[in-house]
Amino acid sequence: MSRWEPNARGRLEQAALDLYSERGFEQTTAAQIAERAGLSERTFFRHYADKREVLFGGAPILEKLFVDTLAGTEDTVAPIDAVASTLDAVGAVFLDRYEHARQRQAVIAASPELRERELIKLASLSAALATTLRGRGVEEPAASLAAEAGVAVFKVGFERWIGGDGERPLAEFLRESLDQLRTVASGG
């Protein structure tokens, strides 16, 4: 195998998804993922701490997108409206990612260990959003409530999106979920 591996992370991610889908997460090893990607096991561990992280390597990037977008909203915008504009921006990132997202979520749903890791990721995202809202001058408990609501809207909208046929963009599902939350909160 060559010293230079173009798109090693992407190759490892796709190989892992394919193997997890075929064999299951628990039955797949890092060595098998590396082999499927045409890379060495050492290369795998240069990129990922363990075989779970192949599925969650994008979490910091997604969290940064959420936080940076939220931080960039006008301070005069109501917290839930700032979260709504953030969800629109995040939804746009998932254009052309339906099949990947659907496959990844199926792998996660099949493994208690991965479901737990996904919940930790969402809790971290909520904490980061609450911190960002507080930095914008939103007091507690409004900052935490808006952050938790935003993560709940993202989770529900995402689940509805991957449960569909992929014809409609994620952003539409996120807007619909937020509208439903607003209806519920207003007593409707």
C-alpha positions as CSV (number, residue, x, y, z in Angstrom):
1,M,0.0,0.0,0.0
2,S,1.2,3.5,-0.8
3,R,2.3,6.0,1.7
4,W,-0.1,8.6,0.4
5,E,-3.7,7.7,0.7
6,P,-6.0,10.1,-1.1
7,N,-9.3,10.6,0.8
8,A,-8.4,8.1,3.4
9,R,-11.0,9.3,5.8
10,G,-13.8,9.2,3.2
11,R,-12.7,5.7,2.1
12,L,-12.6,4.5,5.7
13,E,-16.0,6.0,6.4
14,Q,-17.7,4.4,3.4
15,A,-16.0,1.0,4.0
16,A,-17.2,1.1,7.7
17,L,-20.7,2.0,6.7
18,D,-20.8,-0.8,4.1
19,L,-19.4,-3.4,6.5
20,Y,-21.6,-2.3,9.4
21,S,-24.6,-2.6,7.1
22,E,-23.6,-6.0,5.8
23,R,-22.3,-7.6,9.1
24,G,-23.3,-5.4,11.9
25,F,-21.3,-3.0,14.0
26,E,-20.3,-5.5,16.7
27,Q,-19.1,-8.1,14.1
28,T,-16.9,-5.6,12.2
29,T,-13.3,-4.9,13.1
30,A,-11.1,-1.9,12.4
31,A,-8.8,-4.2,10.4
32,Q,-11.7,-5.3,8.2
33,I,-12.7,-1.6,7.6
34,A,-9.1,-0.7,6.7
35,E,-8.8,-3.7,4.3
36,R,-12.1,-2.8,2.6
37,A,-10.9,0.7,2.1
38,G,-7.6,-0.5,0.7
39,L,-5.6,1.0,3.6
40,S,-3.6,-0.4,6.6
41,E,-5.0,-0.8,10.0
42,R,-2.4,1.7,11.2
43,T,-3.9,4.3,8.8
44,F,-7.3,3.6,10.3
45,F,-6.0,4.4,13.8
46,R,-4.2,7.5,12.6
47,H,-7.7,8.9,11.6
48,Y,-9.9,7.3,14.3
49,A,-9.5,6.3,17.9
50,D,-11.9,3.4,17.5
51,K,-14.4,1.9,15.1
52,R,-17.3,4.0,16.6
53,E,-15.7,7.2,15.7
54,V,-15.9,6.5,12.0
55,L,-19.6,7.2,12.3
56,F,-19.1,10.3,14.5
57,G,-16.1,11.9,13.0
58,G,-18.3,14.6,11.5
59,A,-19.9,15.5,14.8
60,P,-17.5,18.3,15.7
61,I,-17.9,19.8,12.2
62,L,-21.7,19.8,12.6
63,E,-21.5,21.2,16.1
64,K,-19.2,24.0,14.8
65,L,-21.7,24.8,12.0
66,F,-24.6,25.0,14.5
67,V,-22.6,27.2,16.9
68,D,-21.0,29.5,14.3
69,T,-24.4,30.0,12.5
70,L,-26.2,30.7,15.8
71,A,-23.4,33.1,16.9
72,G,-23.7,35.0,13.7
73,T,-27.4,35.8,14.0
74,E,-28.4,39.3,15.0
75,D,-28.6,39.8,18.8
76,T,-32.1,41.3,18.4
77,V,-33.5,38.0,17.0
78,A,-35.6,36.0,19.5
79,P,-33.7,32.9,20.7
80,I,-36.1,30.4,19.0
81,D,-35.9,32.4,15.8
82,A,-32.1,32.4,15.9
83,V,-32.3,28.6,16.4
84,A,-34.7,28.4,13.4
85,S,-32.3,30.2,11.1
86,T,-29.5,28.0,12.3
87,L,-31.6,24.9,11.5
88,D,-32.2,26.3,8.0
89,A,-28.4,26.6,7.5
90,V,-27.7,23.2,8.8
91,G,-30.4,21.6,6.7
92,A,-28.7,23.0,3.6
93,V,-25.5,21.0,4.4
94,F,-27.4,17.8,4.0
95,L,-28.4,18.3,0.4
96,D,-27.3,15.3,-1.6
97,R,-26.5,13.4,1.7
98,Y,-29.8,11.5,2.0
99,E,-28.5,8.0,1.2
100,H,-25.4,8.4,3.4
101,A,-27.5,9.7,6.3
102,R,-30.1,7.0,5.9
103,Q,-27.5,4.2,5.9
104,R,-25.6,5.7,8.8
105,Q,-28.7,6.1,10.9
106,A,-29.8,2.5,10.2
107,V,-26.4,1.3,11.5
108,I,-26.8,3.5,14.6
109,A,-30.3,2.3,15.3
110,A,-29.2,-1.4,15.2
111,S,-26.6,-0.9,18.0
112,P,-27.3,0.1,21.6
113,E,-23.7,1.3,21.9
114,L,-24.0,3.5,18.9
115,R,-27.4,4.9,20.0
116,E,-25.8,5.9,23.3
117,R,-23.0,7.6,21.4
118,E,-25.6,9.5,19.3
119,L,-27.4,10.7,22.4
120,I,-24.1,11.9,23.9
121,K,-23.4,13.8,20.6
122,L,-26.8,15.5,20.8
123,A,-26.4,16.4,24.4
124,S,-23.0,18.0,23.6
125,L,-24.7,19.9,20.7
126,S,-27.4,21.2,23.1
127,A,-24.8,22.3,25.6
128,A,-22.8,24.2,22.9
129,L,-26.0,25.9,21.7
130,A,-27.0,26.9,25.2
131,T,-23.5,28.4,25.8
132,T,-23.7,30.3,22.5
133,L,-27.2,31.7,23.4
134,R,-25.9,32.8,26.8
135,G,-23.0,34.5,25.0
136,R,-25.7,36.4,22.9
137,G,-27.2,37.6,26.2
138,V,-30.0,35.1,26.5
139,E,-30.6,34.3,30.2
140,E,-31.4,31.0,31.8
141,P,-33.6,29.0,31.5
142,A,-34.4,30.5,28.1
143,A,-31.0,29.7,26.7
144,S,-31.2,26.0,27.7
145,L,-34.8,25.7,26.6
146,A,-34.2,27.1,23.2
147,A,-31.1,24.9,22.7
148,E,-32.9,21.8,23.8
149,A,-35.9,22.7,21.6
150,G,-33.5,23.2,18.7
151,V,-31.9,19.9,19.1
152,A,-35.3,18.2,19.5
153,V,-36.5,19.8,16.3
154,F,-33.3,18.7,14.5
155,K,-33.7,15.1,15.8
156,V,-37.4,14.8,14.9
157,G,-36.9,16.5,11.5
158,F,-33.9,14.3,10.7
159,E,-35.7,11.1,11.6
160,R,-38.7,12.1,9.5
161,W,-36.4,13.0,6.6
162,I,-34.5,9.7,6.6
163,G,-37.8,7.8,7.0
164,G,-39.0,9.4,3.8
165,D,-38.0,8.8,0.2
166,G,-35.3,11.5,0.0
167,E,-37.3,13.6,-2.5
168,R,-37.8,16.5,0.0
169,P,-34.8,18.3,1.6
170,L,-34.0,18.0,5.2
171,A,-34.6,21.8,5.7
172,E,-38.3,21.3,4.9
173,F,-38.7,18.6,7.6
174,L,-36.9,20.9,10.1
175,R,-39.2,23.8,9.3
176,E,-42.2,21.6,9.7
177,S,-41.0,20.2,13.0
178,L,-40.3,23.6,14.3
179,D,-43.8,24.7,13.2
180,Q,-45.3,21.7,15.1
181,L,-43.3,22.6,18.2
182,R,-44.6,26.2,18.0
183,T,-48.2,24.9,17.7
184,V,-47.7,22.6,20.6
185,A,-46.2,25.4,22.7
186,S,-49.0,27.8,21.9
187,G,-51.6,25.2,23.1
188,G,-52.7,24.3,19.6
